[in-house]
Amino acid sequence: MCGIIGYIGPKPVVPVLIEGLRRLEYRGYDSAGIAVVRDGRIEIRRSAGKLSRLEDAISAEPIDGTFGLGHTRWATHGRPTEENAHPHRDCTGRLVVVHNGIIENYLELKQELQRDGHVFVTETDTEVVAHLVEREMQPGVSLEDAVRGSLKRMRGMYALVLLSADAPNTLVAARNGPPLVVGVGSGEYFVASDIPAILAHTRDVVFLADEEMVVVTPAGVVFSRFDGTPLDRTPHRVLWDPIQAEKAGYKHFMLKEIYEQPAAVRDTILGRVSPESGRVFLNEINLTEEELARVEKVTVLACGTSWHAGLVGKFLIEELAHLPVEVDYGSEFRYRNPVIDERSLAVVITQSGETADTLAALREARRKGARGVAVCNVVGSMATREAEGTIYTHAGPEIGVASTKAFTSQLVALYLLALTLAQARKTLSPKEARVHVEGLLRLPQILEWTLKASAGIEDIAKSFHQHRDFLYLGRGINYPIALEGALKLKEISYIHAEGYPAGEMKHGPIALIDENLPVVALAPRDHVFEKMLGNIQEAKARGASVIAVTTGSDEGIRELLNPSTDYLVTLPTVHRLLTPVAFTLPLQLLAYHIAVRRGADVDQPRNLAKSVTVE
């Protein structure tokens, strides 16, 4: 989503900032701005729209400085206007801030600051940060200490970079959630939201961890915790080319992207929900609540992994919005005579926005009169141009061919769509809607815990990587995740795997079960938990080794397993409708570690392409 670049050094600052922002364009944005300091004065240029419009504004009114910062913004709080574009000022105009993320208690802080006489000029949560730091910067208080004091008052996830005309050649940055990287060059220093912004200038970088700060001056960089504890951080030398550098130290893009899922999910949710009212805001779908209320059927069109997301979406929409849902393969849809008309909503799901089969299906649905909405990760792609509206997933670039963070972000986007339809059809009370919104807001943290709970997956892979066949079982909303887990294993390890609704096991697949067929069983503690226990017993009775995934506790399931041949992964408790997102992560890790042990090319598996642009 948003991009950040800050610079202190001998080079002309404006070109460095603009080039850094250009290298961050892939993140998606709808406004941009820079701030530079010269002769004790801050100069700002901002514009709505693409970076070219900011360059035009700078050409019309040139600026220069000795240090500065820049930002590309994806609107969350407030419209994508010049006024709401970053950087944001305090009352004095002598301090500015850029920000990625969200300040959750901004409204409370804003009202408090307004009572103290602070005047706000934007609709953003970010402006609160500038005024908080302004209030802290009393005589004798440094910019660093003022920022540190302000952080104590803020709740949320944020990456911040600030400068002040009263603190010459100083940048202060802080991270709690969204990434920040510090670049150390020859007599020059950088702060950015991602490596590509600074790679042309330096390959020595330090990644800030959560609740860490850095003060950047011409004399160097000083790291500390939010509480003031000094940190000794050694820059990491990036030895790869620019594409490889984006791995951020991970062995493969796929592994990096698996671990980026909490952030990708957070970015997909941010700015779209209100925990106070339980309302969801998807204005970008370009359909009014009245139009959505007239929808009588939803048809989901997708291919591959996105089709599995669509199956989960069917459960979500039917349960929350009480609408019938069909899930169709994009590759099959237009080769029959589908029943779809102007009372239908066609939802196309495509990570790249360029999938040929899915685009053809969208065109067929639109030709028959259906309204069209795309769930997509690429701004400006074909699907987003041809659909009436788009729900962007904000997963960031996904380089590994086997989809990971794009898939879980699609699940979240479909949850938001289901809640939006429920809102329009009034099938959920505000109290019920708030429960779902609160669950979504907790999901990124749940996923962080899920990744920690999945730490033993590598050992499981060690025991099973030589098997040639796997069976994945799930029930209800999680049976599509069984399909997705099997697909992921097939894609990157070249092992044959099948996913089934667990209730269908006795209708054929049970004939295959023996000691050579591992069974992956998804058993969350929901209304069909005991049914899944029965399926596990049936598999065990036929000699299968079982890899079971559950939630909350291992009570009732561990007793069924043999410690010497079976494995159990216990994930945190999560709302029943969000278990598909949580269960996806350990299955991705299982596929990844098995593929690595088999020596497969994890990021570029044979015969596959990231975007299937031909039928």
N, C-alpha and C positions, 0 to 999 in steps of 0.2 A: 504494500500500500504506500504510505508516505515515505519520502526520502529526505535525508539530512546530510549536509556537508558543511564543515567548518574548517577554516584555514588561518594559520599564522606563519608567515615566512617572507622571503625576499621577492617572490614572484608577484606580478600584477594579480591582485586578489580576485577581481571580477571574472576573468577568464577561467581561473581555477574553479570558482564556485559554479559557473555555468556548465563547464565540462563535467564536473562531478554530478550535477543534477541530471545532465543528459545521460550519463551512464546508469542512472537510477530510474530512468523512464519506464523500464520494464515493470516496475512495481505498480504502475497505474496511478493517475493523479488527475485533478481537475483545476488546480491553480498552483502558482509558484511565486517565489519571492526571494530576495536577498537583502542583507543588511551589511554595510561596511562602515568602518570608523576611520575618519580622517580629520586631523587637526582638532581632536577632542569633540567631534560632532558625528552623530549617526545619520547615515543616508540610507533610505530604504526604497526599493523598487519592487512592486508586486503586480500580478495580473491574474485574472481568471483565465482558464483555458490552458493551452499547451505552452511549452517552454519558449517556443518561437515568439509568442506574444510578450513574454517577459523580455526577451532580447530586443524586441521592437521598442518596448518602453525604455530600456536602457539606452538604445540608440538615440531615441528622441530626447532623453535627459541623461547624458552620460554621468557616471559616478566612478569614483576610485577610492581606494583606502589602503590601509596597512594591514588590516585583518578583517575577517568577516565570516558570515555564515549564510547558508541558503537552505531552501526547503521546497519540496513538492508535496502538495496536500491532497488527500482524498477526503472529501467533506464528510464529517460525522455530525458535529454540532455546528449548525449554520450552513447556509447555502454556499455554493462554490462561487463566491464573488471576490473582487479585489479587496474589499474591506475585510473579509474573513480569511484571506490568504495570510500565511505566515511570511515573515516574522511579525510578532505582536509586541507592542510597546507598553510601557507603564505610563503613569500620568505625566511624568516629567519628559518623556521622550528620550531619556538618556540610558534606557535599558531595554533590550529586546530578547525574545525567546523564540525558539522553534521547538516543536513537540510532535512526537509520534505516540499514539495510544489514546488513553482517555482518563480524565480526572473525574472519578466517580462522584465525589462530593463537591463538585464545582459549584452547584447551585447554592449550597449552604455557605461555601466560602465567599461566593460573589455577593450574597446578601449581607454577610458580615462586613466585607470590604466596602460595600456601598454605604453602610451605616457609618463607616469611618471616613467617608468623604471621597472614596475613589470613584472615578467616572469610567464606565465601560463603553466602548465604541463598537464592539463586535458581538456576534452571536455565539462565539466559540467558548469551549471550556479552557482553552490554552491561555487566554488573556488573564485568567485568574492567577496563573503562575507569575506573570510579570508583575502584577500588583502585590502579590504576596511577598516577592523578593524586594520590591520597592519599599514595602513597609518594614522589612527586616534591615534594610541598609541604612541604619542610623549612623551618625558620625563615628568613625573609628571601626566600623564593621566592614570586613572585606566582602567582596562578591561571593567568594567561596562560603564564608560563614552565613551570609544572608540566604544563599541557596540551601545550605544544610538546615538552617532553621525553618525554611519554608517546607522542606520535604516532610518534616514532622507533622505538618497539617494536612498533607495530601493523601488521599486514598485512590488507588487505581493502578493501571499499568501504563508506564510512560518511559520514553527516552527524551531527555531534555538537553538542549545546548543553549547557553546564555552568554551574552556579552554586555558590557556596560561602557559608556564613554568615560566613566569615572574610574575604570580599571583598565588602563592602557595595555594593549597586546595580551589580553587574557580571555580565554574561553573556559567556561565551567560546564561540564557535562555530567549527567546522572542517568543511570539505567535502573528500571524496575519492570522488566518484561520485554518490551521490544528491543531489538539488538542495537548495540553501538560498538564501533570499532575505532581504535585510535591508531593513526599512522605516524611513524617516526621516520622522518627523512633527514637529509643532510642540511641542518640549519632550518628546517621547516617541519611543521606538525599539522596533523589533520584529525578531524573527528567526523565519522560518517556512520550511516545506518547500515552500510554493506560495503564489502571490499571493492567491488568494481568502481566505486566513486573515486578511489584514491590510488588504484593500482598503477596508473600511469606515472605516479610520482614516487611511490615507495612500496617496498615489499616487506617492510618490517612493521608488524601490526600487533596490537594487544586487544583482545576481545573483553569488554567489560562484562562482568557477571552481574546478576541482580543485586540491587542495593549497594552498588559501587559508584564512586565519583572519580572524576579526573579534572585536574586544573592544568591547562595548557598555556604555556608562556614561551617566549623565545629562548628561555633558559632550559626548557625541557618540559616533561610531564610528571605530575605527582598524583599518585593513586591513593584512594582511601575508601573506607566503608562509610555508609551514611552516618554512623555514630562517631566518625572522626578517627577511627583506628587506621593508622598508616598501612599501606600495602606495598610490597615489593613485587612489581610485575615486570617480567622480562619479555621484550618483544619477540614474537614468533616470526621467523623468516619464511616468507612465502616464496617457494622455489618453482612453482608451477606457472603455466601460462594463465591468462586471465580466466578462462573457463574453469580450469582445474582449481584455481585459487578460491573459487566460490564454494568449494567443498568445506572450507573453514576447518580443516584438520581431520575431517572424517575420511575413512578409507574409500567410501563410495558415495555418489550423490544420493542413491536410494536410502542409505542409512541416515545421511544428513536430513533428508526430506521426511523420513519417519519421525525423527526427533524434532522436526519443525512443526509437527501437527498441532501441539497446543497453541502455538503462536498463530498458525494459519486459521484454526478454528476461532480463536479470539478475534482476529481481524475480520473474519466473516460475520461475526456477531456484532462487533462494535458499531455503535451509532444507529442500530436498527431496532433496538428494543428498549422499552421503558419498564424498569422493575417496579416503579410506583403504580403505573396504570395497567401493566400487563399487555400493553399494546405493542404491535410490531409495525415498523415503518419500512415498506418496500416500494417507495414512490417510483423507483426506476422500472417497475414492471409496466408502468404507463396504463394501468387499468384502474378505474375508480372502484370503490367498494360496491357501488350500485351495479356496475358491470360484472364484477366478480360474483355478486349475489345471484345474478341471472344464469350463471354457469350450471349446467345440469350433469356434466360428465367431464372427467379429466382423462386425457390420453397422454401417457408419458412415452417419449420416443428417445431411444438411446442405443448404444452399442457397447459390448464388452463390459468393462468395469462400471461405466456409467449406467448400463442397463441394470446392474445389481443395485446401484444407488436408487434407480427408479423403482425397483421392487420394494425397497425400504420405504420410499416415498408413498407408495400405494398404501401401506399399513398406516402411515402417519396421516395422510389426507383423509382416508376413510374413517379413521377413528376420531380425528379432531374436527373435521369439517363435514362429516357425514355425506360425502360425495362418492359416487362410484368411480373407480379408477381402473383403466386398462394400462398395462405396460407392454409396449410393443418394441420389437427389434426394428431399429431404423432401416436395417438392410432388407426387411421383409415387408414393411408397411405399404409401400406404394405399389407392390406387385400383386396386391389383391384389391378388393373394393371396400376399403374400411368404412365403417359407419361412423361418420363424424360430420358435424355441421356447425352452424353459427352459435349453437348453445353449448359447444364444447370448448374446453381450454386445452390446447396442445402445449405440453411442456417438453422441450428438447433439452437433453443433458449432454454436454460435450465439453471436455476439458479444454481442447484447443479452439473450439468454435469453427473448425474447418473440416470436421469429419464428413466426408462426402455422403455416406448413407444417411446420416442424421439430417443433414441439410436437405437432401431430397425428400425425406419424410416430412420435414417442416413445410416445405413448399407444397407438398400434396395436401397437408392439413389446412394450410392457408387457402389453397385453391378451393377447398370444399367449404370455406367460410369460417373455420375455427379461429379463435384468437390464439396468438402464439407468444409464449414466454420462453426465453433461453436461460439455462443455468450454465454459466461459462466462466472460465478463468482468464480469458485473454481479451483485454479491452480492444474494441474496434475490429474484432474478428468477424467473419462472415455471418455466423449465427446471430451475433449481437446486432448486426445491421439489418438482417432479414426478419427477425422477430420483432414484435411490437414493443417488447420490453425485455430487460435482462436482470437476472439476479447474479451479480458478480460474486465469485467465491473468494477472492482476495487471498488465494493460497500462495501467491508469488510464483516465480518461474519454477517449473518442475522439470528437471533435466533427465532424471532417471526415466527410462521408457515405461517401466511398470508403475502405474499410478499409485501413489500413497496419499500424500497430503491433499491432492486434488479430489480424491474420492471422499475422504472424511469431510472435507469442506463442502462437497456436494450434498452429503447427508445433512449437514447443518443448514444449508440453503433450502433444502426441501422441507426441513422442520419449520423454518421461518415461513415458507410458502404455505404450509399446512395451517399454521397459526393465522396467517393473513386471510386465508379462505374462511377459516372458522370465525374470524373477526367480522368478515363481511356477511356471513350467513347467520351470525349470532348463535352459534352452536356451543360456545364456551362462555361461562360467566366471567366477569373480570377477576374474581377470586381464582377460578380455575386457570385462567390465562396466566396470572402472576406465578403460579406454581411452575408452569412450563418455562416461562421467561427466567425465573430464578434458577431453574435447572440448567438452562443454556448458559447463563452467566457463570455458573460453577464448573461447567464442563472443561474449560482449559486446565484448571487445577486438577480435576479428576484425571485428565489425560497425562498430566505430569506424574501423578501418583501411579497411573497405569504403566507408564514406561519404567518406573522404578520397580513395580511389582513384576515386570516381565524380564527382570535381570537374569533369571535362570534359563531363558529360552535358548541361549547358546549351548548349554549343557544338553538340553533336549535334542537340539539339532545334531550334536555329536553322536547321540544314540541312534538316530533315525535316518541319517543322511544317505545311507546305502540302500534303503528300501526303494522299490520301484513303483509302488502303488500306495495311495492314501485314500481314505474315505473321510469326508467332513460332514458332520451332522449338526443341524440346528432346528429350532422350532419357532413358529410365529415370525415375529419381526426379525429374528436372527437367522432364519434359514437362508436369506440372501447373503448373509455374511459367511455362511458355510460355503456358498457358491463362490464368493469372492476369495475366501481363503484358499480354496482349491485352485482357482484360476491363478492366483499369485504364485503358488508353488509350481504350477505348470509353466508359467511364463518365464521364470528366471532360473529354475533348477532342471527343467525338462523331465520332471517326474510326472507320471500319470496320476492324476488326482480327480476325484469326483465329489461334488457337493450335493447333498440331498436334504429335503425336509425329513427330520428324524422319524416321523410317523410313516414315511414311505420306505423305511429300511426293510421292513418285513415283506414289502411288495416287490422284491427282486434283489436289491443289493446285498441282502443278508447271505445270499448264496456265495458271495465272494469272500466273506469274512473268515479268516483263519489267522494263525500265528504270524503270517507274513504280511498282513494288511493292518497297519496302524490306523486307529480311528480317532479323529479329532472331534471332541464333543463339546458343544457350546451350551453351558448349563447355568444361565443366570438364575438367581433366586426370584423367579416370577411365578405366574399362575400355572406354568407347565413344567416347573422344576421337577416334580415327582415323575412326570412322564419321561423327562430326559434321563432321570436315574434308571428308569426301567430299560431305556434304550442302551444305556451303558452296561447294565447287567447282561442284556442279550448279547452285546458284543463280547463281553468278557467270557461268557459261557462258551463262546466259540473260539476262544484262544487269542483274541485280538489284544494287542497292547493299546492302551488308551491314553491320549493326551487330553485331559479335561480342563476347561476354562470355566470358572465360576465367579461369583461376586460375593462380597461381604464376609463370609466365613467358609471354612471347609467342612462344617458339620453336615453329616448325612451323605457326603460324597466321598470323603477320604476313605471311609470304611469299605467302599466298593473296590478300591484300587490296590494293586499289588506294588509295594514300595520298590521292588526290584525291577519291575517291567513297565510300570505306569508313571505318569507325571500329572501334577495338578498345579495350575496357575490360578491364584486367587486375586481378583481385581477389586478395587474399592467399590463400595455400594454406589449405584448410580440409578437415576430415574429409569424405569422400565423402557421408555421410548428412546432413551439415549444409549442403551446397551449396545446397539449396533456400532456406534462410533467407538466405544471403549473396546469392544471385542475385536475390532479390526486391527488394532495395534499389535497385540501379541501374534496374530496370524501373519502379519507382514514380517515381523521379526523372525518367526519360524521359517518362512520361505527364504528370507534373506540369508540367515545363518546356514541353512541347508545348502543353498546355492553356493555360498562362499566355500563351504567344505568340499563341494563337488568340483570346485575350480571353474564355475561358470562365470561368464561376463555379466555381472549383476546389472550394470547400468545400461548395457546395450545387448540384450538377449537376442539370439539369432532369429532371423526372419521377421522381427517386429519393428515397427516404427512408432515414434511418439505421436504423430498425427497421421491418421489414415485418410488421405485426401483423394483417393480413388476408390471406386466401388469394387 
